[in-house]
Amino acid sequence: MVDFDNVKAAPSPDLLTPDNAMMLFVDHQPQMFFGAASSDRAGVINSTVGLAKAATVFDVPVVLSTVAAESFSGPILPQLREVFPKHEIVDRTTMNAWEDPALVEAVKATGRSKIILSGLWTEVCLVLPALSALGQGYEVYVVADASAGVTPEAHEHAMQRMTAAGAIPVTWLQVLLELQRDWARGETYAQTLNVVKEHGGAYGMGVVYAQSMIDPNAAG
């Protein structure tokens, strides 16, 4: 029942903000991409980099993690590393990132309760830490298009399992625009549109067209 006396223009506390969220990127590595066949790999890379740039625009804390980088899976995605050239990377032996003490300490150190999670593969390297973090009271937002599984079924079933456990499925562009949330927020307006133009596909091309042909200040 709605308490009309308390209805006001205010955001839900469930929304992601630059002050309540952090991003965890898990195992975006060559060996993992080789087996990721649930969606177009170039699309996953584009979404991952777009998500990473969203973190830089809004100064959202980031934890980067790899598994067996030197012995099996290879280095972190170069395009992702380019966005975060100075970030420490937590390399693990555990498939479940949440069983690695260094990674958990890095997440805790951000002081954020909402984890924006992406990685490869959805059915292993996302499900395991997602369920583990949920079990310890975190809110987990799984970025579906910056993640991939071995098959479409594996990805979808893993997303269903996480959602059933309380995780919230999102997309990278949704995260970017939720962090911006108001086109009057001038300090991040231009940067947000730059990310849209670089990684937003047809929407990005629409922004380029609008700014070129209609009004240089046209919003997304």
C-alpha positions as a printed Julia matrix, in Angstrom:
220×3 Matrix{Float64}:
  0.0     0.0     0.0
  1.29    3.43   -0.93
  1.7     5.96    1.86
  0.92    9.03   -0.23
  2.06   11.42    2.48
  5.61   10.09    2.1
  5.74    9.97   -1.71
  8.42   12.32   -3.0
 10.85   12.79   -5.87
 13.77   10.71   -4.6
 15.83    7.76   -5.91
 15.44    4.24   -4.59
 18.21    3.04   -2.26
 18.42    0.0    -4.55
 19.94    2.12   -7.34
 23.65    1.94   -8.06
 25.56    5.11   -7.28
 29.25    6.08   -7.43
 29.24    6.04   -3.62
 27.68    2.65   -2.89
 29.1     0.34   -5.56
 32.36   -1.26   -6.66
 33.25   -3.31   -9.75
 34.83   -6.76   -9.74
 36.22   -8.03  -13.05
 36.96  -11.77  -12.96
 39.05  -13.74  -15.46
 38.75  -11.73  -18.66
 41.7   -13.71  -20.09
 42.6   -15.34  -23.44
 42.14  -18.97  -22.38
 38.76  -18.14  -20.92
 37.69  -16.3   -24.08
 38.67  -19.34  -26.18
 35.94  -21.36  -24.48
 33.37  -18.57  -24.18
 30.84  -19.32  -26.92
 27.55  -18.11  -25.44
 27.71  -14.82  -27.35
 29.88  -12.86  -29.75
 33.32  -12.46  -28.17
 33.89   -9.04  -29.72
 30.62   -7.91  -28.18
 31.67   -9.18  -24.75
 34.98   -7.33  -25.05
 33.19   -4.13  -26.09
 30.8    -4.4   -23.13
 33.64   -5.15  -20.72
 35.64   -2.12  -21.81
 32.53    0.08  -21.75
 31.83   -1.06  -18.2
 35.44   -0.4   -17.2
 35.3     3.12  -18.63
 32.09    3.72  -16.68
 34.07    2.99  -13.52
 36.69    5.58  -14.45
 34.1     8.24  -15.29
 32.44    7.94  -11.89
 35.51    6.98   -9.85
 33.97    3.66   -8.81
 36.47    1.39   -7.01
 37.63   -1.55   -9.1
 39.15   -4.95   -8.3
 40.74   -6.88  -11.16
 41.35  -10.61  -10.87
 42.82  -13.38  -13.01
 43.19  -17.12  -12.51
 46.48  -18.92  -13.21
 47.63  -16.09  -15.46
 51.2   -17.31  -15.91
 50.59  -21.04  -16.05
 47.37  -21.46  -18.03
 44.91  -18.63  -18.71
 47.17  -15.85  -19.93
 47.21  -12.13  -19.09
 44.19   -9.98  -18.42
 42.4    -8.62  -21.5
 44.75   -5.95  -22.94
 41.89   -3.54  -23.59
 40.84   -3.84  -19.94
 44.41   -3.37  -18.76
 44.64   -0.23  -20.88
 41.76    1.3   -18.93
 43.44    0.44  -15.61
 47.18    0.52  -16.36
 48.27    0.94  -12.73
 45.76   -1.29  -10.96
 47.06   -4.29   -9.06
 45.71   -7.57  -10.42
 44.82  -10.29   -7.94
 45.91  -13.58   -9.5
 44.41  -16.73   -7.98
 44.49  -20.49   -8.12
 40.87  -20.82   -6.96
 38.03  -21.04   -9.48
 35.85  -19.38   -6.85
 37.35  -15.91   -6.52
 35.64  -15.53   -3.15
 37.86  -18.26   -1.7
 40.96  -16.17   -2.33
 41.77  -14.1     0.81
 43.59  -11.36   -1.11
 40.63  -10.78   -3.41
 38.1   -10.71   -0.58
 40.28   -8.24    1.33
 40.51   -6.05   -1.78
 36.72   -6.01   -2.12
 36.27   -5.3     1.59
 38.77   -2.44    1.42
 36.49   -0.55   -0.97
 33.9    -0.24    1.76
 31.09   -0.76   -0.75
 28.16   -3.14   -0.26
 27.09   -3.42   -3.91
 29.3    -5.51   -6.2
 29.0    -4.98   -9.95
 30.32   -8.34  -11.15
 31.45   -9.48  -14.6
 33.7   -12.19  -15.98
 34.3   -15.5   -17.7
 32.86  -18.08  -17.47
 29.39  -17.3   -16.17
 28.71  -20.85  -15.0
 31.89  -21.07  -12.9
 33.83  -17.89  -12.28
 30.7   -15.76  -11.81
 28.3   -18.15  -10.11
 30.73  -19.19   -7.4
 31.76  -15.73   -6.13
 28.26  -14.34   -6.67
 26.67  -16.95   -4.43
 29.49  -16.61   -1.91
 29.22  -12.82   -1.71
 25.43  -12.96   -1.49
 25.77  -15.41    1.37
 27.83  -12.85    3.27
 25.37   -9.99    2.86
 26.61   -8.25   -0.29
 24.29   -7.12   -3.06
 25.5    -8.5    -6.39
 24.73   -7.0    -9.79
 25.79   -9.35  -12.59
 26.67   -7.64  -15.87
 25.31  -10.19  -18.34
 26.77   -8.76  -21.54
 30.27   -8.29  -20.08
 30.26  -11.98  -19.19
 29.99  -15.21  -21.14
 29.67  -18.96  -20.7
 30.79  -22.0   -22.66
 27.37  -22.32  -24.3
 24.26  -20.11  -24.43
 22.54  -22.61  -22.14
 25.4   -22.53  -19.63
 25.31  -18.73  -19.52
 21.53  -18.54  -19.22
 21.24  -21.24  -16.56
 24.0   -19.6   -14.54
 22.24  -16.23  -14.76
 19.03  -17.91  -13.61
 20.8   -19.56  -10.69
 22.33  -16.27   -9.53
 19.07  -14.4    -9.99
 17.19  -17.0    -7.97
 19.73  -16.52   -5.18
 19.15  -12.77   -5.16
 21.62  -11.36   -7.69
 20.38   -8.62  -10.01
 21.05   -9.02  -13.76
 22.12   -5.82  -15.53
 23.92   -4.72  -18.71
 26.96   -2.48  -19.0
 25.03    0.41  -20.57
 22.39    0.15  -17.87
 25.13    0.5   -15.25
 26.65    3.54  -17.0
 23.34    5.36  -17.28
 22.25    4.43  -13.77
 25.43    5.98  -12.42
 24.81    9.16  -14.47
 21.04    9.15  -13.89
 20.59   12.87  -14.52
 21.68   14.65  -17.7
 22.02   17.82  -15.62
 24.96   16.22  -13.79
 27.46   18.29  -15.72
 30.67   17.0   -14.17
 30.24   13.6   -15.83
 27.91   14.48  -18.72
 30.52   14.74  -21.49
 32.49   11.71  -20.29
 29.36    9.58  -20.14
 28.44   10.49  -23.7
 31.99    9.77  -24.83
 31.7     6.23  -23.48
 28.32    5.88  -25.19
 29.79    7.05  -28.5
 32.75    4.68  -28.23
 30.92    1.56  -27.06
 27.17    2.13  -27.32
 26.62    0.77  -30.83
 23.62    2.27  -32.61
 22.8     4.41  -29.58
 26.32    5.84  -29.72
 26.0     6.54  -33.42
 22.73    8.3   -32.68
 24.49   10.58  -30.21
 27.2    11.34  -32.79
 24.52   12.19  -35.36
 22.5    14.33  -32.97
 25.53   16.32  -31.84
 26.81   16.77  -35.39
 23.58   17.49  -37.21
 21.17   18.9   -34.62
 22.85   20.35  -31.52
 26.37   19.9   -30.15
 24.86   19.71  -26.66
 22.31   17.04  -27.55
 21.93   14.54  -24.71
 21.89   10.8   -24.95
